[in-house]
Each structure stands twice: as C-alpha cells, then as structure tokens.
Amino acid sequence: MRLISDRASAESSESVERGPSWHLYAATGAAVVATAVAGGKAVDADGTWYKTLDKPPWQPPGWAFGVVWTPLYASVAWATGRALTKARGEVRRRLVADLASNLALNAGWNWAFFGLRSPSAGVAATLALDAGNVRLLRRVAQVDRAAGWSLVPYALWCGFATALNVSIARRNPIGRRSRP
C-alpha cells in the first residue's frame, strides 16, 4: 500500500509543480485564432485589385488557402503549446517571444500584400516570416522534437507562399499595379 501512496504523492506533487498544461494550449490557440482574424481583415481576394493582378498558372484555387491554413494554424497552436508545457525560465520566455513575433509577421503579410496593395511589400513581409519560421521551428525543436517536426509543413507552406508572392511581384511591377 505504501508504494502506491508514495507514487500517487509523487505524481500529484509533479503535477502541482508543472501546473495544468491546458491553459498553455488555450493561450496558443487563442493567439493563433487572433492572428488569423487580424490577418484576415486585410484580405480581399474578391476585390478588383487582387483579381486584376497577373498570377502564375500554378497558384492554387482560392478555396485551397482556407483548407490548408486551418490545419497549419492548428499545428502552430499545438506545437507551441506542447513546447511551452516543457520549457522553463529563459527558454520559455524566448519561445513566447518567438511565437509572438512569428504570429505578428504572419498577420503582417496580409496587411503588407493586401492592405498596402503591394506584392513587393508582400515579398519583404513573407521573407521576414520565413526567417521567423526557421527561428520558431528551431526553438520549438530544441524543447520538443515532435513539436518541432509538426511545424515543418507550416514552414514549407510559407516557403511556397513566398515563391508565389515573388512570382506575382515580378508579373506586376509597381508601375503596372492596378488601382482600386
């Protein structure tokens, strides 16, 4: 009997030290949802400006973006929530800072590309996001390898989006930019 109670006591003191992890997943989930909402406010894929841009034939159809981004955002929330449950001290603070920076860059791309109606500004923003993705992926992987691997599709999709944005910027020089 004593072994069982000792083990239960050790488990309960460990959970008290660590605290509940659900709040970290909730926080990362809320941050990702806020990012999607903030970025989405700038997007006008049905507007005249975007419709008149010359786009490459390999651009996915509009519906594909929502289908792809939903699980990618979920993977960011899960991976960072998982890493935050394991990280402590300065490592946790840096992880939070990298996540906040990454999410700001993620939403910022929408405002640079659609808000400013500038594919060139979008290129600058997506290159910054790509760098932020590498930093976030490395930071998460240092804490939890599985969580780091789950961010690879996000980084790859953003890399694809960078190539798409560069192609659109090249096809639509500033002097040829459509007016609203």
Sequence and secondary structure as in RCSB ss.txt:
>XXXX:A:sequence
MRLISDRASAESSESVERGPSWHLYAATGAAVVATAVAGGKAVDADGTWYKTLDKPPWQPPGWAFGVVWTPLYAS
VAWATGRALTKARGEVRRRLVADLASNLALNAGWNWAFFGLRSPSAGVAATLALDAGNVRLLRRVAQVDRAAGWS
LVPYALWCGFATALNVSIARRNPIGRRSRP
>XXXX:A:secstr
 HHHHHHHHHHHHHHHHH  SHHHHHHHHHHHHHHHHHHHTT  TTSHHHHTS   TT   HHHHHHHHHHHHHH
HHHHHHHHHHH  HHHHHHHHHHHHHHHHHHHHHHIIIIITT HHHHHHHHHHHHHHHHHHHHHHHHH HHHHHH
THHHHHHHHHHHHHHHHHHHHS GGG    
